[in-house]
Amino acid sequence: MCAAEDVTISVGAGEFVALTGASGSGKSTLLHIIGAIERPDSGTVVMDGTTVTALRGSALAGYRRGVGFVFQRYNLLPALTALDNVIAPVLPRRTGWDKRDRGRELLAAVGLAGREESLPARMSGGEQQRVAIARALVSTPKVLLADEPTGNLDSQNGRETWICSANCDAAPG
């Protein structure tokens, strides 16, 4: 039996959806499948009319570029500063906007102005989580997937961060 079995979900543009369930019930697996990090054993994922599970190569990479992901364990690179962690996903790409400026704007939006040069080891769990959220938003993704996105944030920071995520989707520049 797979962790996520017999799941059908439909989410409209602009909608927020929360998945709840017991530990080990497949919530993270489902997010990884939607984000094309993992492939399902069977079934399909369709996003905006595109069958994601059929994508390969550059088409799959293109889909993944449109997905922002906040990982449960943040996955920050320990040798990179907060700012460099935020802009890492867009460094290899050409953009019509300044990547470092966008990173600074997002860090400020999640309450981390002045912490741009901090290394993850010098940040609290909540600060690391907000860096991960800013990183997920840096490329203005079509879809934002978040695995326990406010678990290390107090209620005030959690509320402010999700208000930011709803309003930080304007195209940079």
Secondary structure, 3 states (H helix, E strand, C coil): CCCCCCCCCCCCCCCCCCCCCCCCCCHHHHHHHHCCCCCCCCCCCEECCEEHHHCCHHHHHHHHHCEEEECCCCCCCCCCCHHHHHHHHHCCCCCCCCHHHHHHHHHHHCCCCCCCCCCHHHCCHHHHHHHHHHHHHCCCCCEEEECCCCCCCCHHHHHHHHHHHHHCCCCCC
